[in-house]
Amino acid sequence: MSTETTEEALPPIQFREDMTVELVKASASDADVIWAARVSTAGEQSLESVGQATDRDAGLINYLARERHGSPFEHTSMTFFVSAPIFVFREFMRHRIASYNEESGRYRELLPVFYVPSKERNLVQVGKTGAYTFVAGTKEQYDITTKAIKESCTVAYENYKKILASGVAREVARAVLPVTLYSSMYVTMNARALMNFLSLRTSREGSHFPSYPQREIEMVAEQMEQHFARLMPITYAAFEKSGRIAP
């Protein structure tokens, strides 16, 4: 009797340079900040503020942001569906001011989608930790980097499939996969938490406290920021005016 196992055909391996962010649902408007703030002085009369914020409310929101009265910004909610490499999600998890649910390699077979840096991604670090910048690499450095990543990911996924084909559990087989593998998750934040996230994970001129994020998580943050600016334009303008400091 033959004991040979028939290996399942490998799905085509994909290499991506992008991150995707989709706004799934939101309960977030500038008006939410107004009624939450006014309850301190108006009590039940603050219910009259539930609705659309107007330009005259910009002064109050600017005051709250400038003086760092942050709690009124917490009465909002934004849920994003993010697709990015695992190493980006590990940076996300350092922000303990959000709710996360990520796809699980224990319960589903992971797809062969891996990250490679684009040609626009600066590759070379100049300076010491805490005081450094990144500059563009040479064509040779880019070619070496992308070739090595693609070779490593291809071998890793082939081994992943071999382990699965032998009958080993998914939660064990995934141990051979690199953190360049794409994952997906839902992340829910309120506006205050999102401003904190943006202040640390984007690099902008004019920020009171300059930040130096890894480019890959900044690519995610930039897309989240676009949704935030559209949903809460007065709050977003106050965030910018205050030097991108979370209230």
Stockholm file with secondary structure:
# STOCKHOLM 1.0

chainA/1-247         MSTETTEEALPPIQFREDMTVELVKASASDADVIWAARVSTAGEQSLESVGQATDRDAGLINYLARERHGSPFEHTSMTFFVSAPIFVFREFMRHRIASYNEESGRYRELLPVFYVPSKERNLVQVGKTGAYTFVAGTKEQYDITTKAIKESCTVAYENYKKILASGVAREVARAVLPVTLYSSMYVTMNARALMNFLSLRTSREGSHFPSYPQREIEMVAEQMEQHFARLMPITYAAFEKSGRIAP
#=GR chainA/1-247 SS CCCCCCCCCCCCCEEECCCEEEEEEEECCHHHHHHHHHHHHHGGGGGGGCSCCCGGGHHHHHHHHHTTCCGGGGSCEEEEEEEEEHHHHHHHTTCCSSEEEECCTTTSCCCCEEECCCTTSCCEEEEETTEEEEECCCHHHHHHHHHHHHHHHHHHHHHHHHHHHTTCCHHHHGGGCCTTBEEEEEEEECHHHHHHHHHHHCCCTTCSSCCCCCHHHHHHHHHHHHHHHHHCHHHHHHHHHTTSCCC
#=GC SS_cons         CCCCCCCCCCCCCEEECCCEEEEEEEECCHHHHHHHHHHHHHGGGGGGGCSCCCGGGHHHHHHHHHTTCCGGGGSCEEEEEEEEEHHHHHHHTTCCSSEEEECCTTTSCCCCEEECCCTTSCCEEEEETTEEEEECCCHHHHHHHHHHHHHHHHHHHHHHHHHHHTTCCHHHHGGGCCTTBEEEEEEEECHHHHHHHHHHHCCCTTCSSCCCCCHHHHHHHHHHHHHHHHHCHHHHHHHHHTTSCCC
//
